[in-house]
Every structure is written in C-alpha cells, then in structure tokens.
Amino acid sequence: MKTTSLLIATLALLLVMARSGWGADAEAIERITGLKPDLSNGVAKVSVPREDLAVTVDGVKLKPFQGLTSWAAFGRC
C-alpha cells in the first residue's frame, strides 16, 4: 500500500513540476511523498523498501534493505 501511495505522490509531483516549469525541489518532494530525499549532484531520490515482496534466493529470504526497493529520482531539466 505504501508503494502505491509513493507512486501516486510521484506522479502528482511530476505533473506539478511539468506545469510550473521548476525542477527538483527537495522540500516539495519531501512534503508530497512524506519521505526525505537523498540529494546528490542536483538529483533528489526517494526510496521505499518493498516489504510486500517475499523473495527467496537459494533458500535464503531477502530482506528489503538487500535491494528490494522502489525509488524515484528528480532533477532539473
């Protein structure tokens, strides 16, 4: 459910960015997604661990921090 919320918030943010002509704004991204973005080289990235997945590799269950995340990145165009 949280992943779906992130997707909806991301799409809303992209629509606002496209209409207003501004690029990545960390405060706006945090306000809309509820997640604090990581900033690097002008790119703001938000990540959400995928706790809804049950992935097993070679009999070992992977935990969300082991690469099972959804993310979105925003930058100035």
Phi, psi and omega in degrees: 000319180296324179296319178297319178297319178297318180297314179297316179296321179296315179297320178297318180296318178298320178297315178298316180297317182295321182283328185268343178082008178260158181267206184297127178232108186304320180295317179294320179297317179295319180295318184283317184271338185078011181238141178279121182283150170272130181253131179206121178053042178079008180247131177255127183234133174243142181228147177226121176298140180269083180282353180275355180259142175243093183252131179236131178236121180055038178081002181250124179284125178281144177262154184308322183289352180271028175108004179265076182229157168251143181213162175219141179235144182229139177215167178281139180260000000 
